[in-house]
Structure formats: C-alpha cells, structure tokens
C-alpha cells in the first residue's frame, strides 16, 4: 500500500524557526507519530555553514553581513557554505529512509532527480556533475557550468532532515558574499535568469512535490501549517 508524504508550505520562515520545526518533526518521525513530511519554505537572507565548511569560503565580514541584513548560522547538515534568501525554494524532507531505502547516496541522487524533472517542465535541461551535489546548467559560454540548486542533508537513525535549495527568482548577487559550496570556478544561476522572465515560487513547488513523491513511491497530501502542527502535538504529548 502506498504511504503518504505530507507536504506543507510554511511560507517565509526564519532559518532558526525552521530548524527548530525540523527537530520536532524528526523526533516525531523517529517515534512513528507522524508520516513522512516535505516542508517548503522561503528564508530571509541567511548564510549557513555545513559540517565540512571552510570559513575561508565566507568572503564578507560580519560587519558587511549585518549591513546587508544577512544572518550567519552553523548547521549539522553535510556540505560546505551556501546562501538562502527570498526567491529561493527551500525543501526539507523529513523521511524515514529505513522504510524507503537505506542508502544516502541514492537519496541525494533522488533529490537531484526530482529537481531535474521539475526543471525540464520549464524547458530547462539540468544535469549532475560527477563528484558534486546539486543540479547544474550549461552556462552561455559552455563552461564552467552554473548551479541551479544545492543539496545538504543530515541523517539520524535513518531519518532525514535539511535538504535542498532551488533558485527560482533569487537575487544572485548575495552569492558573491561566499564561495558557494567551496567551488571557486562556478557561479549560481536561477530559473528566472534562465527563462528570462518572471517566475513565481508557486509555479514550481507543486512540480517539485509531484516528482519527489513519485520517486519516493509516496502519495502526496498537501496540508496547511495548522494541520501540520495538529499532527505533531499528539506525538509530542506521548513523548512527554
């Protein structure tokens, strides 16, 4: 029987609040108190450092970050340094991979595949680069490629958290504050830049949800933020 993937767009959400919510969802998923969840959100300006981040890849001083209204956070996800901000879809899948497939490599490739399929619906051919995560686009000059979406995940007892960041209408100038993912010779791009037209996040969120649900063999069920918290509360009451 096909299991459910709860999909919830929580809107504009600070990184700190989203991380706290992820922790609650991970605990509930470990306890079997909630189904698999895909959280969508949009963060205010924030730069995050993964477990393997090199501080040298942060090009701006803390003073400059404060002037630009950009927060800086250390995280427990994999990967190096990245930027999140308005116009970017951030997806946090909270999944029990023990019931799907106990294979982190396969899981990361699955996230990439979902984003590549969603991009293809807009006539954009995205692809992988061996040895690098995320999805890539051939730049106007051919090489080097440009990055359309980044991935950084965390797995605890086969429950996933963190996830992916897909640039839709992102202000790409903020990536100049860092060396994205520690890769010096490649730049970030966005769907809006590639299509040369305005693109709303609502155009691509359903496509990302559809393709990821399909690849995970899960039945997508969109729920409101209020309904998500209602799902959480009984599980948390039992743990207490």
N, C-alpha and C positions, 0 to 999 in steps of 0.2 A: 504494500500500500504506500502510495506517495506521501511523504511527510511534508509539513508546512514550513515555509520560510516567511516569517513575519517581516514586513517591510514598512519602515516608518521614516518619514521625512520630518526631522525635528527642527528644520529651518536654520536660522542664524543662531549659532551656539558657540560660546567661548570654548577654547581648547580644554581648559581646566574642567568645565562643567561636563563636556563630552567625555573626557577621560573618566571622571567620577561615575558617569552613567554606564560607561563600558564596564567598569569594575563591578557595578551592581549586576549587570546583565551576565557577565562571566560567572559570578558566584551563583546566580540563579540557574544558569545553564549547567554548571557542574552538579548542582543539586537536583537537576531534572525538573525544575519548577517552571521552565519556560521553553518554548520551541526555539529553533534557530532563528536568528534575527539579522536583518540587514538595516543598519542605521544609515540614513543620508543626512548630511548637514553641510553647512557653509560656515567657515570660521572667519572671525575678524582676523586682521593681519597677525600672523604668528610664524616664527621660525622654530622648527623642532630639530633636536639632535637625537639621532638614534644611538643604539648601543655601541656601534663601531664608528661613531662620528669623530672627525678630526677638527678641533677648534680652529685650525688654520683655514678651514673652508668657510668660516664666518668672516666676511670681508668688511663688515661695518662694525663700528664701535658701539658700545651700549648707549652712548650719548646720541649717536645718529639714529639708532633704533627707537629711542624714546622720542626724538623729534618727529619721526615718521609714524609713530603710534604702532610699532611692531613689538610684540612680546617675544620672549625667548624662553623655550622650555626644553628640558631634558626628558627623554622618554625611554620606555623599556622596549620599544619596537626594534626590529632589525634595521640595518641600513645606516646611512650617514646623515647628512643635513638636508632639509628641504623647507620649502615655504608653503604656507596655506593662507588663503585670503579670499575676499569676495570674488564671485565669478567662477569659483572652483568647486566642483562636486567632490566632497569627501565621503567615502563609503567605509563603514566599519562593520564587517560581517562578524557576528558572534555565533560561531558554528561549533557543533560537536563533531570534529573530524574523525573521532573514533567510530562514528556511525555512518560516515561518508567514505573517507579513505585516509588512512594514517600515513600520509606522505606529504611533507611540507613542500617539496619541490613541485609536485603535482598541483598542490593548492595554489601556489604562486602563479604557475602557468595558467591555471583556470581563471584567476582574476584577470590576467593579461588577455586571455581569450575572450572573456566577456566584454572587455573594453574594446578589443579589436573588432568584434562583431557589431557592437553599438556604433563604432566609428564608421564602419562600412555602410551603415544605413544612411549616412550623410555623404557617401561617395568618397570617403577618406580611407586610404589604404594604410593602416598602421601595422607594424611588424615588430618582432623581437630582435634583439641583438644578443648573440651568444655571450654569456658571462655577465650580462647586465639585466637588471629587472626593469619592469615598466614597459611601456609601448612607445614606439618611435616612428617618426615620419621622415621621409626623404626631404631634405631641405631644397630650396630653389636651385642651389648650386650643385646638388647631388650629394656632397659630403661636406662636413660631417652631418650626421642625422640630428634631428631635433626631437626633444622628448615631449610627448603629449600628456603622459600620465605616469605617476610614480607609485611605487608599492613599498610598504614596510609593515611587516606583520609581527605579531607576538603569539606564541603558542604555549599554553599552560595546561598540562594534563589533557592535551588534545582539544582544548577549547581555544579557538582563535579570537584575537582582538586586533585593534588597529586595522590597517587595510590599504586603501588606495586613494589617490587624489588625481582627479581628471580635470584638466584645464579647459574650461568652456569659454568664458569671457574674462579670464584672469588678466589683471594688469601685469604684464610680463616684466615690467621694469623692476618689480620687487625681487625678482630672481637675481638681479645684479648685486644684491646685498650678500649673496652667498656663492659658493661654487656648488651648484645643485648636485647632490649625491656624490660629491667629491670628484666629479668628472669635469676636467678643465676645458676640454675641447668641444663641448656640445652645449647647446642652448635649449631653453624651454620654448614651447610653442603652445598655441591654444586652438580650439576648434573654430572660434570666431576669426582668428587670423588666417587659418587655412581656407575657410569658406568665403572670406572677405565680405561677411555680412554679420549682422547682429544675431546672436543665438542665446536663447534663454535656457536656464538650467532645467526647466520643466520639459523641454524638448528631448533631453537625453536621459534624465533619471529613469523614466519607465523602460527605456530600451536597455539600460544597464541592469535594471532589476529583472527584466524578462530573460536576458541572456544568462545572467548568473544563476537564476533559479533553474533554468533549463539544464545548464551544465552540472549543477549540483543534484539534479533529479528531485527538486523540491517544488511544491505547489505554492506560488506566490500569493500572499494575502496582505494587502495594504491595510494598515491600521493607523489611527491617529496617535499623537503623542499621549493623549489622555488614556487611550486604551492600552498603550504600551505600559504605562505606569500602573494601570489597573491589573495587568498581567503580572507585574513584578511584585506587587505588595503582598499577595498571599504567600508567595515563595519566601520572601524575606521574613514574614511573620513566623513561618515554620522554623527557619534557621535560628531566630531569636529564642 
